[in-house]
Amino acid sequence: MNQTIQEKNKALVLDAFETLFNKRDYQAAERYWSPNYIQHSAHIAPGREGLFDLIKSMPSEFKYEPGMIVAEKDLVIVHGRFSGFGQPVNWIAADVLRINDGLLVEHWDVIQDEKTRAQSKSGLPMFGDRFIA
């Protein structure tokens, strides 16, 4: 059964994030990120090196959990949680990635501090189906 380009791109992003963020296999991660990677973020220095250097600086408890993921043509959006990076609260992020020729070539992020049940005006968790705090 042939995968659609959207299915391939979603799998690529999930594999890339797992390889870099959770396994911290920088050599393997180079296969996913273009050497000319463009980073649009207030939190990450430019290029692939900026991203890799940020992850190298994270404590060993740092973890990424993917949630919903959608794809359309060359764009993938993944909703996830970053935890264990030394801040008082986790981050909930929507990462938008552009893919070209099987490589991540461009990235934008939207990041929010994860809220507790008491802080959530809707009474619903920002990630998953339950509050962690």
Helices and strands as residue ranges (DSSP letters): H 5-17, I 18-22, H 26-29, E 33-40, H 47-56, E 63-72, E 75-83, E 91-100, E 103-113
